[in-house]
Amino acid sequence: MSALRIVFMGSPEFALPTLRELAAHYTVVGVVTQPDRPAGRGQKLTPPLVKVLAQSLGLPVIQPEKLRQPEAMAQLQAWQPDLIVVAAFGQILRQNVLDLPTFGCLNVHASLLPRWRGAAPIQAALLHGDKETGVTIMKMDAGVDTGPILSQRREPIREDDNAATLSQRLAELGAQLLIETLPEYLAGHITPQPQDENLATYAPLLKKEDGRLDWHLPAEALVRKVRAFTPWPGAFMEFRGLPLKVLRAHVEATESLQPGQRGVLNDFPAVGTISGILVLDEVQPAGKRPMSGSDFLRGARDWERGEA
C-alpha cells in the first residue's frame, strides 16, 4: 500500500502525531492546514503547528482561508488523493471534497462517537465529568461528525487531567489507532458502522467568554471547568477589574463563604460558591506568569476585601 496517495488535513498540536505516523507509513502527497494567524502579545503572524511539521518532512502545504476556494480545490484535484485523512482541521468538508478520493475521507476524532460530536469534544468530556473518553476513526459524510465508525479505542480520564494532558494522550492514541485501522479498511475488511443518533451529544466551539467562572454553580462544577478550559479558552474571574486566570483549583466542602465572596483558606485564595468553596491552587494574573495561589496572595493584600 505504499503507493497509496494520501492528503492530510489538520492544524493544531492534536493533529501532529497523526501526520507524523502517516508520513512514516504511507505516501503523503500534500497537506492542507489553516492560514498563518497573529498570536502572542506581539500578534506576530504564526504558522499552524501542522505547517511547521509538514515543512520539516518536506511535504507540500496549502493554507486556504476556505476549502471551497477554486485554487484550493484545483490543488486537491492535482494531488489525486486515494484517501484524505483529517485530524482537527477546523473546516467543514463539502461533498465535492468528500467524493474526491477513492477511499473517501477519514477523520480522527477525540471522543467515543456519537458522544461529543463537534469542535470541542475533549473539553466537553472534562466539563461533564465523564470517567472515560477515547478516539474514533470514522468515515466522513456531509454532517458534523455523523459518519459511520471504523474503529474506536477507550481512554480513562484521570483525576488530574486537564484539556492539555488529555489531548496529548488522545492525539497519540488516535494516530496509533489510525495506522492499525488503515490496512484492514483499505483491504475492504471493515464495514463502517452507522452511529446511534439516539446517543448523540454535541460539543460546540468554545468562546473566550465561556471561561468565566459563575459562583452560582457548585464548586465541583467549577473545578471541572478549570480542568476543561486549561489551556484554552482559560477559566477566569475578575480581580481589580482585570481577568485572573485560574489554572488549577480544588473543592473544600465548607460553606464559610457566600457565593462570590473572597477569602483565604490554608494560605490560598478561595471563593465561595452555591455549594462548597473553590480554592485557587494556581493562578495567572493579567500580564504575568503562572504562580501558586499562595504566592499570588503575597502581592494581593486586598484579596479579602471584596467579592469576585
One Martini backbone bead per residue (centre of mass of N, CA, C, O) as a GRO file, in nm:
protein
  308
    1MET     BB    1   0.049   0.067   0.003
    2SER     BB    2   0.273   0.289  -0.059
    3ALA     BB    3   0.118   0.419  -0.324
    4LEU     BB    4  -0.064   0.565  -0.162
    5ARG     BB    5  -0.258   0.867  -0.176
    6ILE     BB    6  -0.220   1.127   0.070
    7VAL     BB    7  -0.424   1.362   0.236
    8PHE     BB    8  -0.374   1.615   0.481
    9MET     BB    9  -0.585   1.745   0.759
   10GLY     BB   10  -0.463   2.013   0.973
   11SER     BB   11  -0.338   2.213   1.271
   12PRO     BB   12  -0.288   2.133   1.554
   13GLU     BB   13  -0.132   1.941   1.788
   14PHE     BB   14  -0.325   1.693   1.762
   15ALA     BB   15  -0.227   1.631   1.450
   16LEU     BB   16   0.078   1.540   1.456
   17PRO     BB   17   0.086   1.227   1.501
   18THR     BB   18  -0.069   1.157   1.242
   19LEU     BB   19   0.125   1.277   1.036
   20ARG     BB   20   0.376   1.125   1.124
   21GLU     BB   21   0.264   0.834   1.073
   22LEU     BB   22   0.184   0.864   0.778
   23ALA     BB   23   0.472   0.943   0.672
   24ALA     BB   24   0.600   0.663   0.772
   25HIS     BB   25   0.379   0.462   0.599
   26TYR     BB   26   0.314   0.677   0.371
   27THR     BB   27   0.199   0.878   0.098
   28VAL     BB   28   0.229   1.220   0.127
   29VAL     BB   29   0.121   1.470  -0.111
   30GLY     BB   30  -0.041   1.656   0.106
   31VAL     BB   31  -0.119   1.969   0.291
   32VAL     BB   32  -0.387   2.096   0.496
   33THR     BB   33  -0.418   2.427   0.636
   34GLN     BB   34  -0.418   2.693   0.810
   35PRO     BB   35  -0.362   3.001   0.833
   36ASP     BB   36  -0.181   3.232   0.935
   37ARG     BB   37  -0.166   3.378   1.270
   38PRO     BB   38  -0.205   3.583   1.514
   39ALA     BB   39   0.025   3.583   1.806
   40GLY     BB   40   0.048   3.692   2.095
   41ARG     BB   41   0.146   3.995   2.212
   42GLY     BB   42   0.262   4.082   1.910
   43GLN     BB   43   0.094   3.953   1.678
   44LYS     BB   44   0.242   3.735   1.529
   45LEU     BB   45   0.283   3.560   1.256
   46THR     BB   46   0.159   3.217   1.279
   47PRO     BB   47   0.202   2.897   1.226
   48PRO     BB   48   0.089   2.607   1.209
   49LEU     BB   49   0.208   2.312   1.331
   50VAL     BB   50   0.159   2.147   1.071
   51LYS     BB   51   0.335   2.317   0.885
   52VAL     BB   52   0.603   2.277   1.029
   53LEU     BB   53   0.609   1.967   0.998
   54ALA     BB   54   0.571   1.943   0.692
   55GLN     BB   55   0.830   2.099   0.616
   56SER     BB   56   1.026   1.902   0.771
   57LEU     BB   57   0.913   1.660   0.565
   58GLY     BB   58   0.873   1.782   0.267
   59LEU     BB   59   0.576   1.894   0.238
   60PRO     BB   60   0.317   2.006   0.080
   61VAL     BB   61   0.144   2.330   0.126
   62ILE     BB   62  -0.183   2.450   0.213
   63GLN     BB   63  -0.381   2.779   0.309
   64PRO     BB   64  -0.690   2.804   0.311
   65GLU     BB   65  -0.950   2.983   0.419
   66LYS     BB   66  -1.115   2.810   0.204
   67LEU     BB   67  -1.187   2.508   0.048
   68ARG     BB   68  -1.380   2.642  -0.182
   69GLN     BB   69  -1.160   2.748  -0.323
   70PRO     BB   70  -1.056   2.697  -0.639
   71GLU     BB   71  -0.744   2.656  -0.580
   72ALA     BB   72  -0.783   2.433  -0.370
   73MET     BB   73  -0.934   2.229  -0.547
   74ALA     BB   74  -0.718   2.211  -0.768
   75GLN     BB   75  -0.498   2.091  -0.583
   76LEU     BB   76  -0.643   1.841  -0.492
   77GLN     BB   77  -0.677   1.722  -0.778
   78ALA     BB   78  -0.369   1.716  -0.844
   79TRP     BB   79  -0.299   1.504  -0.611
   80GLN     BB   80  -0.477   1.250  -0.628
   81PRO     BB   81  -0.638   1.117  -0.396
   82ASP     BB   82  -0.723   0.815  -0.224
   83LEU     BB   83  -0.691   0.976   0.057
   84ILE     BB   84  -0.840   1.145   0.338
   85VAL     BB   85  -0.701   1.297   0.633
   86VAL     BB   86  -0.848   1.399   0.949
   87ALA     BB   87  -0.724   1.644   1.213
   88ALA     BB   88  -0.822   1.915   1.337
   89PHE     BB   89  -0.892   2.140   1.104
   90GLY     BB   90  -1.168   2.355   1.105
   91GLN     BB   91  -1.331   2.239   0.850
   92ILE     BB   92  -1.571   2.188   0.627
   93LEU     BB   93  -1.660   1.923   0.416
   94ARG     BB   94  -1.753   1.897   0.112
   95GLN     BB   95  -1.879   1.684  -0.121
   96ASN     BB   96  -1.646   1.723  -0.337
   97VAL     BB   97  -1.430   1.624  -0.132
   98LEU     BB   98  -1.549   1.352  -0.032
   99ASP     BB   99  -1.552   1.237  -0.346
  100LEU     BB  100  -1.254   1.236  -0.447
  101PRO     BB  101  -1.165   0.986  -0.301
  102THR     BB  102  -1.180   0.650  -0.321
  103PHE     BB  103  -1.171   0.615   0.021
  104GLY     BB  104  -1.220   0.883   0.118
  105CYS     BB  105  -1.284   1.030   0.445
  106LEU     BB  106  -1.092   1.049   0.740
  107ASN     BB  107  -1.144   1.068   1.101
  108VAL     BB  108  -0.985   1.200   1.393
  109HIS     BB  109  -1.162   1.160   1.697
  110ALA     BB  110  -1.196   1.296   2.046
  111SER     BB  111  -1.414   1.044   2.077
  112LEU     BB  112  -1.707   0.844   2.152
  113LEU     BB  113  -1.890   0.792   1.920
  114PRO     BB  114  -2.166   1.007   1.951
  115ARG     BB  115  -2.005   1.139   2.163
  116TRP     BB  116  -1.899   1.444   2.104
  117ARG     BB  117  -1.965   1.624   1.885
  118GLY     BB  118  -1.740   1.844   1.744
  119ALA     BB  119  -1.497   2.095   1.845
  120ALA     BB  120  -1.504   2.010   2.192
  121PRO     BB  121  -1.466   1.705   2.322
  122ILE     BB  122  -1.260   1.727   2.555
  123GLN     BB  123  -1.397   1.950   2.719
  124ALA     BB  124  -1.674   1.809   2.752
  125ALA     BB  125  -1.582   1.562   2.914
  126LEU     BB  126  -1.473   1.729   3.156
  127LEU     BB  127  -1.721   1.913   3.217
  128HIS     BB  128  -1.916   1.636   3.262
  129GLY     BB  129  -1.750   1.405   3.420
  130ASP     BB  130  -1.615   1.196   3.264
  131LYS     BB  131  -1.442   0.884   3.297
  132GLU     BB  132  -1.442   0.855   2.978
  133THR     BB  133  -1.289   0.818   2.658
  134GLY     BB  134  -1.156   0.880   2.317
  135VAL     BB  135  -1.134   0.730   1.988
  136THR     BB  136  -1.226   0.796   1.638
  137ILE     BB  137  -1.274   0.623   1.333
  138MET     BB  138  -1.415   0.794   1.050
  139LYS     BB  139  -1.644   0.832   0.796
  140MET     BB  140  -1.714   1.092   0.610
  141ASP     BB  141  -1.971   1.331   0.595
  142ALA     BB  142  -2.182   1.612   0.573
  143GLY     BB  143  -2.169   1.607   0.861
  144VAL     BB  144  -2.102   1.643   1.212
  145ASP     BB  145  -1.975   1.358   1.307
  146THR     BB  146  -2.187   1.128   1.146
  147GLY     BB  147  -2.027   0.906   1.055
  148PRO     BB  148  -1.907   0.607   1.016
  149ILE     BB  149  -1.750   0.347   1.198
  150LEU     BB  150  -1.435   0.177   1.229
  151SER     BB  151  -1.301   0.278   1.514
  152GLN     BB  152  -1.212   0.225   1.873
  153ARG     BB  153  -1.076   0.392   2.178
  154ARG     BB  154  -1.016   0.385   2.510
  155GLU     BB  155  -0.993   0.648   2.783
  156PRO     BB  156  -0.910   0.742   3.076
  157ILE     BB  157  -0.992   0.982   3.318
  158ARG     BB  158  -0.807   1.174   3.509
  159GLU     BB  159  -0.810   1.368   3.793
  160ASP     BB  160  -0.556   1.560   3.665
  161ASP     BB  161  -0.686   1.637   3.415
  162ASN     BB  162  -0.662   1.824   3.124
  163ALA     BB  163  -0.684   1.927   2.806
  164ALA     BB  164  -0.381   1.888   2.750
  165THR     BB  165  -0.325   1.596   2.857
  166LEU     BB  166  -0.557   1.453   2.707
  167SER     BB  167  -0.484   1.538   2.418
  168GLN     BB  168  -0.210   1.400   2.405
  169ARG     BB  169  -0.313   1.108   2.435
  170LEU     BB  170  -0.527   1.111   2.202
  171ALA     BB  171  -0.334   1.174   1.972
  172GLU     BB  172  -0.168   0.911   1.994
  173LEU     BB  173  -0.406   0.713   1.982
  174GLY     BB  174  -0.517   0.800   1.704
  175ALA     BB  175  -0.267   0.734   1.538
  176GLN     BB  176  -0.250   0.434   1.606
  177LEU     BB  177  -0.538   0.354   1.514
  178LEU     BB  178  -0.510   0.434   1.221
  179ILE     BB  179  -0.270   0.244   1.146
  180GLU     BB  180  -0.435  -0.015   1.225
  181THR     BB  181  -0.693   0.037   1.034
  182LEU     BB  182  -0.612   0.085   0.733
  183PRO     BB  183  -0.551  -0.198   0.612
  184GLU     BB  184  -0.841  -0.310   0.656
  185TYR     BB  185  -0.994  -0.090   0.503
  186LEU     BB  186  -0.842  -0.105   0.224
  187ALA     BB  187  -0.920  -0.427   0.202
  188GLY     BB  188  -1.237  -0.448   0.294
  189HIS     BB  189  -1.271  -0.556   0.621
  190ILE     BB  190  -1.449  -0.295   0.684
  191THR     BB  191  -1.761  -0.207   0.828
  192PRO     BB  192  -1.920   0.064   0.858
  193GLN     BB  193  -2.078   0.203   1.145
  194PRO     BB  194  -2.347   0.334   1.247
  195GLN     BB  195  -2.476   0.574   1.429
  196ASP     BB  196  -2.644   0.654   1.729
  197GLU     BB  197  -2.861   0.913   1.748
  198ASN     BB  198  -2.965   0.875   2.052
  199LEU     BB  199  -2.647   0.930   2.165
  200ALA     BB  200  -2.613   1.215   2.083
  201THR     BB  201  -2.364   1.469   2.130
  202TYR     BB  202  -2.261   1.824   2.176
  203ALA     BB  203  -1.949   2.021   2.100
  204PRO     BB  204  -1.901   2.330   2.094
  205LEU     BB  205  -1.758   2.604   2.027
  206LEU     BB  206  -1.534   2.802   2.189
  207LYS     BB  207  -1.530   3.085   2.401
  208LYS     BB  208  -1.385   3.304   2.604
  209GLU     BB  209  -1.644   3.360   2.786
  210ASP     BB  210  -1.685   3.057   2.886
  211GLY     BB  211  -1.457   3.088   3.128
  212ARG     BB  212  -1.641   3.209   3.321
  213LEU     BB  213  -1.702   3.223   3.658
  214ASP     BB  214  -1.983   3.081   3.841
  215TRP     BB  215  -2.092   3.115   4.179
  216HIS     BB  216  -2.385   2.958   4.113
  217LEU     BB  217  -2.206   2.718   4.117
  218PRO     BB  218  -2.057   2.449   4.193
  219ALA     BB  219  -1.735   2.379   4.270
  220GLU     BB  220  -1.717   2.117   4.106
  221ALA     BB  221  -1.789   2.250   3.829
  222LEU     BB  222  -1.546   2.453   3.833
  223VAL     BB  223  -1.319   2.246   3.826
  224ARG     BB  224  -1.400   2.129   3.553
  225LYS     BB  225  -1.361   2.394   3.399
  226VAL     BB  226  -1.063   2.434   3.453
  227ARG     BB  227  -0.975   2.169   3.316
  228ALA     BB  228  -1.119   2.212   3.034
  229PHE     BB  229  -0.985   2.530   2.994
  230THR     BB  230  -0.698   2.393   2.998
  231PRO     BB  231  -0.561   2.640   2.814
  232TRP     BB  232  -0.843   2.658   2.644
  233PRO     BB  233  -0.975   2.968   2.718
  234GLY     BB  234  -0.992   2.982   3.009
  235ALA     BB  235  -1.028   3.027   3.341
  236PHE     BB  236  -1.215   3.306   3.497
  237MET     BB  237  -1.178   3.608   3.681
  238GLU     BB  238  -1.217   3.901   3.872
  239PHE     BB  239  -0.943   4.142   3.952
  240ARG     BB  240  -0.916   4.466   3.956
  241GLY     BB  241  -1.062   4.459   3.658
  242LEU     BB  242  -0.916   4.184   3.591
  243PRO     BB  243  -0.812   3.899   3.467
  244LEU     BB  244  -0.811   3.576   3.642
  245LYS     BB  245  -0.649   3.296   3.607
  246VAL     BB  246  -0.743   2.947   3.644
  247LEU     BB  247  -0.544   2.649   3.653
  248ARG     BB  248  -0.592   2.552   3.959
  249ALA     BB  249  -0.831   2.348   4.158
  250HIS     BB  250  -1.032   2.307   4.460
  251VAL     BB  251  -1.240   2.149   4.699
  252GLU     BB  252  -1.431   2.275   4.974
  253ALA     BB  253  -1.704   2.194   5.183
  254THR     BB  254  -1.726   2.447   5.305
  255GLU     BB  255  -1.966   2.736   5.400
  256SER     BB  256  -1.805   3.021   5.484
  257LEU     BB  257  -1.887   3.128   5.194
  258GLN     BB  258  -2.025   3.318   4.978
  259PRO     BB  259  -2.123   3.374   4.678
  260GLY     BB  260  -1.827   3.546   4.567
  261GLN     BB  261  -1.664   3.528   4.821
  262ARG     BB  262  -1.366   3.622   4.952
  263GLY     BB  263  -1.079   3.420   5.066
  264VAL     BB  264  -0.890   3.221   5.309
  265LEU     BB  265  -0.721   2.892   5.270
  266ASN     BB  266  -0.437   2.784   5.369
  267ASP     BB  267  -0.295   3.033   5.204
  268PHE     BB  268  -0.540   3.042   4.997
  269PRO     BB  269  -0.738   3.130   4.763
  270ALA     BB  270  -1.098   3.193   4.791
  271VAL     BB  271  -1.439   3.092   4.677
  272GLY     BB  272  -1.763   3.115   4.690
  273THR     BB  273  -2.046   2.902   4.652
  274ILE     BB  274  -2.339   2.729   4.638
  275SER     BB  275  -2.121   2.471   4.672
  276GLY     BB  276  -1.870   2.539   4.822
  277ILE     BB  277  -1.514   2.582   4.780
  278LEU     BB  278  -1.283   2.762   4.583
  279VAL     BB  279  -0.949   2.670   4.541
  280LEU     BB  280  -0.654   2.847   4.439
  281ASP     BB  281  -0.361   2.696   4.334
  282GLU     BB  282  -0.349   2.835   4.033
  283VAL     BB  283  -0.240   3.140   3.875
  284GLN     BB  284  -0.301   3.427   3.628
  285PRO     BB  285  -0.225   3.724   3.591
  286ALA     BB  286  -0.233   3.991   3.414
  287GLY     BB  287   0.081   3.984   3.250
  288LYS     BB  288   0.163   3.712   3.393
  289ARG     BB  289   0.274   3.451   3.548
  290PRO     BB  290   0.244   3.169   3.675
  291MET     BB  291   0.106   3.091   4.012
  292SER     BB  292   0.064   3.044   4.316
  293GLY     BB  293  -0.172   3.126   4.539
  294SER     BB  294   0.022   3.215   4.768
  295ASP     BB  295   0.190   3.412   4.597
  296PHE     BB  296  -0.041   3.594   4.512
  297LEU     BB  297  -0.123   3.697   4.801
  298ARG     BB  298   0.134   3.870   4.858
  299GLY     BB  299   0.022   4.084   4.618
  300ALA     BB  300  -0.298   4.057   4.755
  301ARG     BB  301  -0.416   4.220   5.022
  302ASP     BB  302  -0.723   4.278   4.892
  303TRP     BB  303  -0.873   4.004   4.850
  304GLU     BB  304  -1.086   4.013   5.107
  305ARG     BB  305  -1.197   4.299   4.983
  306GLY     BB  306  -1.447   4.129   4.840
  307GLU     BB  307  -1.587   4.039   4.524
  308ALA     BB  308  -1.606   3.829   4.233
   0.00000   0.00000   0.00000
